Amino acid sequence: MTDSPTAAVSPPPRYPVVLFDLDNTLSDFTSAQSEALPGLLAAHGVAEAESYLPTFKRLAEPLWEQIEAGTLTLDTLNGERFRLLVEHTDIDVDPSVLASKYLGWLSTSGRLIPGAIDLLEALHGTVRMGMITNGYAEVQRPRLERFELTHYFESVTVSSEIGHAKPAQAFFDVALRQLGNPDPATVLVVGDSLSSDIAGGANAGCATCWYNPADHPRPENAVGIDHMITDLAELPNLIHGA
């Protein structure tokens, strides 16, 4: 009588819990914004609507920095960026009207980063996954549904719902608590932003992976970058320690 073959046992993953950023990590937020803002402006009679996008981004960037610093709230940001846009351009539309409609446009715009679904399929069932995003729930949750991503994640932590934004420790406290408070050392935070995803994850005691598709040089003053990838397809081997 011969021994029956023994099935190979896969080793446990290096990181059994993974927290994913959404915008410009799994979803192409640049494409969403490039569709939503011109669409909104054109619907309100603004000619050459796409030409206002660079100004909108430039004016909004310091506001998002204030969100990360905890000195501005999302309740204020949306109205303020349209107030500034109208103030600094020739757009003749009530900024409060634009602000009230923009989030709806944004929630139905954009596409996924190539390889995002393949990545989540490869990880699904092998590690626990959570979503962590700075933004508006009325934008992010419909986008997760539209992209058919919701079922991959045990938890979804949205800054507008909890009153804290990455990189605040309080944000990561909530995100980890929603997953039953795993040991942060077993958690990998994956995101494109050094200031919110990587710094926040590192400060929370998690391992971090900087998604850097443009292959930018590692900043000299950057802290907390444990791993870096330029393609989402690299992530499963990293997570499983291959």
PAGUDREN-281785 format. One line per field, with one value per residue (C-alpha): residue in three letters; residue number from 1; x, y, z; chain. Coordinates in pm, whole numbers, always signed. Last residue first. Example, Ala and Ser with C-alpha at 12.3 -4.5 7.8 and 13.67 -1.06 7.14 Angstrom:
// PAGUDREN-281785
code c(SER | ALA)
pos c(2 | 1)
c1 c(+1367 | +1230)
c2 c(-106 | -450)
c3 c(+714 | +780)
unit c(A | A)
//
This chain:
// PAGUDREN-281785
code c(ALA | GLY | HIS | ILE | LEU | ASN | PRO | LEU | GLU | ALA | LEU | ASP | THR | ILE | MET | HIS | ASP | ILE | GLY | VAL | ALA | ASN | GLU | PRO | ARG | PRO | HIS | ASP | ALA | PRO | ASN | TYR | TRP | CYS | THR | ALA | CYS | GLY | ALA | ASN | ALA | GLY | GLY | ALA | ILE | ASP | SER | SER | LEU | SER | ASP | GLY | VAL | VAL | LEU | VAL | THR | ALA | PRO | ASP | PRO | ASN | GLY | LEU | GLN | ARG | LEU | ALA | VAL | ASP | PHE | PHE | ALA | GLN | ALA | PRO | LYS | ALA | HIS | GLY | ILE | GLU | SER | SER | VAL | THR | VAL | SER | GLU | PHE | TYR | HIS | THR | LEU | GLU | PHE | ARG | GLU | LEU | ARG | PRO | ARG | GLN | VAL | GLU | ALA | TYR | GLY | ASN | THR | ILE | MET | GLY | MET | ARG | VAL | THR | GLY | HIS | LEU | ALA | GLU | LEU | LEU | ASP | ILE | ALA | GLY | PRO | ILE | LEU | ARG | GLY | SER | THR | SER | LEU | TRP | GLY | LEU | TYR | LYS | SER | ALA | LEU | VAL | SER | PRO | ASP | VAL | ASP | ILE | ASP | THR | HIS | GLU | VAL | LEU | LEU | ARG | PHE | ARG | GLU | GLY | ASN | LEU | THR | ASP | LEU | THR | LEU | THR | GLY | ALA | GLU | ILE | GLN | GLU | TRP | LEU | PRO | GLU | ALA | LEU | ARG | LYS | PHE | THR | PRO | LEU | TYR | SER | GLU | ALA | GLU | ALA | VAL | GLY | HIS | ALA | ALA | LEU | LEU | GLY | PRO | LEU | ALA | GLU | SER | GLN | ALA | SER | THR | PHE | ASP | SER | LEU | THR | ASN | ASP | LEU | ASP | PHE | LEU | VAL | VAL | PRO | TYR | ARG | PRO | PRO | PRO | SER | VAL | ALA | ALA | THR | PRO | SER | ASP | THR | MET)
pos c(242 | 241 | 240 | 239 | 238 | 237 | 236 | 235 | 234 | 233 | 232 | 231 | 230 | 229 | 228 | 227 | 226 | 225 | 224 | 223 | 222 | 221 | 220 | 219 | 218 | 217 | 216 | 215 | 214 | 213 | 212 | 211 | 210 | 209 | 208 | 207 | 206 | 205 | 204 | 203 | 202 | 201 | 200 | 199 | 198 | 197 | 196 | 195 | 194 | 193 | 192 | 191 | 190 | 189 | 188 | 187 | 186 | 185 | 184 | 183 | 182 | 181 | 180 | 179 | 178 | 177 | 176 | 175 | 174 | 173 | 172 | 171 | 170 | 169 | 168 | 167 | 166 | 165 | 164 | 163 | 162 | 161 | 160 | 159 | 158 | 157 | 156 | 155 | 154 | 153 | 152 | 151 | 150 | 149 | 148 | 147 | 146 | 145 | 144 | 143 | 142 | 141 | 140 | 139 | 138 | 137 | 136 | 135 | 134 | 133 | 132 | 131 | 130 | 129 | 128 | 127 | 126 | 125 | 124 | 123 | 122 | 121 | 120 | 119 | 118 | 117 | 116 | 115 | 114 | 113 | 112 | 111 | 110 | 109 | 108 | 107 | 106 | 105 | 104 | 103 | 102 | 101 | 100 | 99 | 98 | 97 | 96 | 95 | 94 | 93 | 92 | 91 | 90 | 89 | 88 | 87 | 86 | 85 | 84 | 83 | 82 | 81 | 80 | 79 | 78 | 77 | 76 | 75 | 74 | 73 | 72 | 71 | 70 | 69 | 68 | 67 | 66 | 65 | 64 | 63 | 62 | 61 | 60 | 59 | 58 | 57 | 56 | 55 | 54 | 53 | 52 | 51 | 50 | 49 | 48 | 47 | 46 | 45 | 44 | 43 | 42 | 41 | 40 | 39 | 38 | 37 | 36 | 35 | 34 | 33 | 32 | 31 | 30 | 29 | 28 | 27 | 26 | 25 | 24 | 23 | 22 | 21 | 20 | 19 | 18 | 17 | 16 | 15 | 14 | 13 | 12 | 11 | 10 | 9 | 8 | 7 | 6 | 5 | 4 | 3 | 2 | 1)
c1 c(+718 | +626 | +251 | +189 | +486 | +395 | +37 | +146 | +355 | +48 | -45 | +246 | +507 | +556 | +726 | +780 | +850 | +803 | +779 | +972 | +1030 | +1293 | +1506 | +1203 | +1207 | +1250 | +923 | +836 | +525 | +324 | +424 | +203 | +382 | +352 | +330 | +365 | +138 | +235 | -30 | +241 | +348 | -6 | -55 | +278 | +217 | -148 | -176 | +152 | +312 | -3 | -28 | -166 | -127 | -136 | -13 | -135 | +45 | +245 | -82 | -189 | -551 | -810 | -1133 | -1144 | -1361 | -1122 | -836 | -1012 | -1132 | -784 | -652 | -871 | -788 | -416 | -468 | -311 | -582 | -905 | -1128 | -1498 | -1611 | -1846 | -1662 | -1334 | -1462 | -1365 | -1490 | -1472 | -1466 | -1371 | -1392 | -1771 | -1766 | -1558 | -1826 | -1690 | -2036 | -2073 | -1735 | -1817 | -2149 | -1964 | -1694 | -1898 | -2180 | -1928 | -1717 | -1343 | -1037 | -1044 | -958 | -1083 | -1033 | -902 | -852 | -607 | -629 | -1001 | -968 | -601 | -585 | -934 | -836 | -529 | -711 | -979 | -721 | -516 | -573 | -670 | -1047 | -1263 | -1396 | -1731 | -2061 | -1973 | -1798 | -2112 | -2308 | -2031 | -2035 | -2403 | -2412 | -2071 | -2179 | -2492 | -2292 | -2048 | -2327 | -2234 | -2050 | -1716 | -1458 | -1193 | -1028 | -1340 | -1544 | -1278 | -1225 | -1593 | -1590 | -1303 | -1464 | -1798 | -1643 | -1385 | -1610 | -1805 | -1488 | -1327 | -1026 | -740 | -688 | -350 | -478 | -780 | -548 | -345 | -672 | -740 | -389 | -466 | -809 | -689 | -441 | -689 | -959 | -710 | -598 | -963 | -1083 | -990 | -1225 | -1527 | -1450 | -1783 | -1970 | -2343 | -2430 | -2419 | -2079 | -1952 | -2071 | -1936 | -1604 | -1576 | -1689 | -1492 | -1142 | -1219 | -1306 | -1006 | -770 | -939 | -825 | -948 | -741 | -453 | -531 | -830 | -911 | -657 | -625 | -583 | -438 | -460 | -275 | +58 | +337 | +72 | +55 | +248 | +56 | +14 | +96 | -148 | -15 | +3 | -145 | +104 | +145 | +0)
c2 c(+3521 | +3686 | +3650 | +4024 | +4102 | +3829 | +3954 | +4320 | +4314 | +4306 | +4650 | +4796 | +5051 | +4899 | +5032 | +4872 | +4980 | +5352 | +5505 | +5821 | +6034 | +6306 | +6202 | +6145 | +5803 | +5871 | +5870 | +5540 | +5684 | +5391 | +5465 | +5260 | +5305 | +4998 | +5036 | +4822 | +4931 | +5098 | +5371 | +5627 | +5410 | +5392 | +5766 | +5850 | +5603 | +5674 | +6048 | +6223 | +5961 | +5931 | +5642 | +5379 | +5034 | +4987 | +4644 | +4505 | +4236 | +4494 | +4668 | +4366 | +4317 | +4540 | +4362 | +4478 | +4783 | +4860 | +4883 | +5141 | +5335 | +5358 | +5443 | +5753 | +5850 | +5832 | +6109 | +6052 | +6018 | +6194 | +6203 | +6285 | +5923 | +5937 | +6202 | +6010 | +5691 | +5354 | +5054 | +4715 | +4349 | +4441 | +4236 | +4254 | +4631 | +4638 | +4627 | +4944 | +5100 | +4985 | +5123 | +5443 | +5476 | +5444 | +5696 | +5991 | +6011 | +5896 | +6204 | +6178 | +6038 | +5665 | +5343 | +5013 | +4689 | +4349 | +4019 | +3787 | +3468 | +3475 | +3760 | +3835 | +3725 | +3860 | +4194 | +4215 | +4112 | +4373 | +4650 | +4551 | +4874 | +5150 | +5168 | +5423 | +5774 | +5944 | +5856 | +5969 | +6279 | +6414 | +6371 | +6537 | +6835 | +6928 | +7114 | +7269 | +7411 | +7566 | +7707 | +7859 | +8065 | +8068 | +8336 | +8165 | +8433 | +8282 | +8335 | +8411 | +8140 | +7879 | +8008 | +7976 | +7635 | +7515 | +7663 | +7491 | +7146 | +7205 | +7329 | +7012 | +6817 | +6975 | +7202 | +7228 | +6854 | +6854 | +6608 | +6832 | +7134 | +6958 | +6891 | +7265 | +7332 | +7115 | +7261 | +7585 | +7410 | +7138 | +7389 | +7597 | +7292 | +7191 | +7525 | +7454 | +7153 | +7384 | +7550 | +7735 | +7739 | +7690 | +7520 | +7168 | +7259 | +7333 | +7001 | +6798 | +6983 | +6905 | +6542 | +6399 | +6517 | +6460 | +6097 | +6044 | +6179 | +5961 | +5647 | +5385 | +5123 | +5342 | +5679 | +5717 | +5406 | +5348 | +4983 | +4828 | +4477 | +4218 | +3883 | +4047 | +3792 | +3548 | +3208 | +2933 | +2729 | +2365 | +2124 | +1838 | +1509 | +1223 | +897 | +658 | +334 | +0)
c3 c(-244 | +84 | +35 | +41 | -185 | -432 | -444 | -489 | -805 | -1033 | -901 | -1098 | -984 | -640 | -328 | +11 | +368 | +310 | +659 | +603 | +295 | +336 | +39 | -180 | -350 | -717 | -912 | -1076 | -1247 | -1110 | -748 | -516 | -184 | +35 | +410 | +722 | +1004 | +1332 | +1312 | +1231 | +938 | +803 | +829 | +669 | +386 | +316 | +391 | +311 | +86 | -121 | -368 | -134 | +18 | +396 | +504 | +836 | +1039 | +1236 | +1317 | +1528 | +1427 | +1592 | +1494 | +1133 | +1205 | +1490 | +1243 | +1028 | +1333 | +1485 | +1139 | +1121 | +1480 | +1403 | +1151 | +807 | +681 | +766 | +1074 | +1113 | +1083 | +786 | +586 | +626 | +468 | +618 | +420 | +589 | +494 | +139 | -182 | -199 | -244 | -562 | -833 | -1000 | -976 | -615 | -511 | -702 | -521 | -187 | -275 | -392 | -136 | +126 | +60 | +67 | +233 | +175 | +354 | +211 | +400 | +295 | +474 | +302 | +94 | +14 | -234 | -304 | -669 | -738 | -587 | -809 | -1126 | -1048 | -1009 | -1315 | -1506 | -1259 | -1246 | -1424 | -1381 | -1336 | -1167 | -814 | -947 | -1115 | -794 | -595 | -828 | -801 | -468 | -529 | -865 | -712 | -421 | -669 | -833 | -1201 | -1397 | -1459 | -1546 | -1322 | -982 | -776 | -948 | -874 | -519 | -433 | -600 | -383 | -72 | -116 | -135 | +135 | +415 | +491 | +413 | +715 | +740 | +992 | +1035 | +861 | +602 | +535 | +517 | +249 | +68 | +72 | -57 | -363 | -439 | -600 | -827 | -919 | -1013 | -1211 | -1408 | -1473 | -1607 | -1970 | -1975 | -1970 | -2301 | -2264 | -1934 | -1986 | -1658 | -1807 | -1951 | -1601 | -1460 | -1750 | -1738 | -1364 | -1377 | -1668 | -1581 | -1213 | -1274 | -1504 | -1239 | -980 | -1157 | -912 | -730 | -613 | -770 | -540 | -337 | -58 | +31 | +376 | +369 | +647 | +643 | +562 | +513 | +405 | +576 | +400 | +143 | +231 | -48 | -74 | +53 | -194 | -72 | +84 | -101 | +0)
unit c(A | A | A | A | A | A | A | A | A | A | A | A | A | A | A | A | A | A | A | A | A | A | A | A | A | A | A | A | A | A | A | A | A | A | A | A | A | A | A | A | A | A | A | A | A | A | A | A | A | A | A | A | A | A | A | A | A | A | A | A | A | A | A | A | A | A | A | A | A | A | A | A | A | A | A | A | A | A | A | A | A | A | A | A | A | A | A | A | A | A | A | A | A | A | A | A | A | A | A | A | A | A | A | A | A | A | A | A | A | A | A | A | A | A | A | A | A | A | A | A | A | A | A | A | A | A | A | A | A | A | A | A | A | A | A | A | A | A | A | A | A | A | A | A | A | A | A | A | A | A | A | A | A | A | A | A | A | A | A | A | A | A | A | A | A | A | A | A | A | A | A | A | A | A | A | A | A | A | A | A | A | A | A | A | A | A | A | A | A | A | A | A | A | A | A | A | A | A | A | A | A | A | A | A | A | A | A | A | A | A | A | A | A | A | A | A | A | A | A | A | A | A | A | A | A | A | A | A | A | A | A | A | A | A | A | A | A | A | A | A | A | A)
//
